Amino acid sequence: LGGLFDAELAAFDELGIEEPTKPADPFLAAFRTEKDRAVLVEEFENVATLGGVTDFELLDGGAVHGLEPALGEDVSCGVRLHGQRFIDPGRYVTSLAEAVQERGGEIVLASVAAVDSQGSGVVVRTSTGPVTADAVVVAAGAWLSELVRPHGVRAFVQAGRGYSFTVRPESQPRGPIYFPTQRVACTPLGQAGSEDAFRVAGMMEFRRPDAPLDPRRIAAIVDAARPMLRGVDWEARTDEWVGSRPCTADGLPLVGATRTPGVHVAGGHGMWGIALGPLTGRLVADQVMQGRTDPLLRSFDPLR
Ligand SMILES: Cc1cc2nc3c(=O)[nH]c(=O)nc-3n(C[C@H](O)[C@H](O)[C@H](O)COP(=O)(O)OP(=O)(O)OC[C@H]3O[C@@H](n4cnc5c(N)ncnc54)[C@H](O)[C@@H]3O)c2cc1C
């Protein structure tokens, strides 16, 4: 996936939606020890070997605290990543939906029981009645397998559940902050320096996607993040949430045609569904509309 970086960002620019991606400046990864940091640096070196882009610099304690005063006392060193972007997830998704409607698309809220071929097209059986189409793209996240197994997709998608909540730090950090050792990622949702919302997320829990939120997981994220940030009232957190990353066994997405004409799949992106979403959309659209399968899709064949 590392080699897709340039194509990914270009696809975001092509979306032309109201809520833009924001430059992550700075985007910091922060660590307790240099030994912890070496793990991430090694990961970046591996990505570079595979053709990925890893533009970063190492920061000592003074430099990382100078760049981000909200970092806690336990942080002793960091990594600054260049050329990254981030989003406000809620506003981004709303903006995507609005763009679909502005361009003539209709959004139907319904649950889908099955996708079947019908004549030369496809019928989607929904809780509000059948919908017929020339082509269908099934993008059902962690619930994908059941809908596409009848179309020859044997790869299983399971939920890798992540948790998040919102806090309001005394001073809003300037950019996203990642604590790789703690597996916690934080995203500012408001203006730098303000008391706006700061989204804290982490955890990889393998349970069925509809299982209830487990408060112990939230507590574990709080315990991990507390010493790494200052000026946060952790007890005043809001918006506790659990959601499912759609994970495949080989870690690669499932994108492309199934054995049923007109039924396509876009899913299984695991931890990278936001970053890879626009590129996935463009590649699937090319396949559906022009019958052209981009060589980039070769590794993501849903029938593998
Ligand atoms: C805490 C957390 C942090 C993350 N951070 C990042 C990040 O920093 N960068 C990144 O790139 N990715 C990130 N991800 C991963 C990203 O959110 C997912 O990869 C992405 O949402 C997957 O998109 P999707 O459309 O395949 O599935 P989803 O977003 O799960 O959407 C699938 C939709 O289909 C609906 N659906 C399912 N079955 C049916 C049915 N039968 N009928 C009707 N509707 C149905 C579901 O309700 C859902 O709305 C994160 C995930 C989590 C949980």
The ligand as an ORCA input file, in Angstrom:
! r2SCAN-3c Opt
* xyz 0 1
  C     -11.011      4.533     15.693
  C     -10.739      4.445     14.215
  C      -9.774      5.274     13.657
  C      -9.499      5.222     12.294
  N      -8.556      6.056     11.773
  C      -8.293      6.021     10.442
  C      -7.324      6.887      9.866
  O      -6.690      7.694     10.556
  N      -7.099      6.811      8.530
  C      -7.760      5.929      7.730
  O      -7.510      5.904      6.529
  N      -8.690      5.095      8.246
  C      -8.959      5.106      9.578
  N      -9.874      4.236     10.122
  C     -10.436      3.182      9.258
  C     -11.607      3.667      8.423
  O     -12.559      4.297      9.241
  C     -12.227      2.454      7.713
  O     -11.228      1.786      6.968
  C     -13.334      2.911      6.773
  O     -14.364      3.552      7.485
  C     -13.912      1.724      6.010
  O     -14.844      2.229      5.108
  P     -15.987      1.310      4.528
  O     -16.860      2.207      3.719
  O     -15.407      0.089      3.900
  O     -16.787      0.781      5.827
  P     -17.655      1.633      6.863
  O     -17.092      2.991      7.068
  O     -17.844      0.744      8.055
  O     -19.041      1.819      6.100
  C     -19.831      0.694      5.792
  C     -21.270      1.139      5.914
  O     -22.117      0.122      5.387
  C     -23.236      0.001      6.227
  N     -23.783     -1.358      6.062
  C     -23.179     -2.533      6.348
  N     -23.978     -3.570      6.044
  C     -25.123     -3.030      5.554
  C     -26.343     -3.592      5.079
  N     -26.538     -4.909      5.030
  N     -27.307     -2.738      4.673
  C     -27.112     -1.388      4.691
  N     -25.973     -0.802      5.134
  C     -25.001     -1.618      5.563
  C     -22.697      0.243      7.619
  O     -23.732      0.629      8.483
  C     -21.709      1.369      7.358
  O     -22.340      2.622      7.439
  C     -10.188      4.290     11.476
  C     -11.169      3.472     12.039
  C     -11.449      3.541     13.398
  C     -12.520      2.650     13.967
*
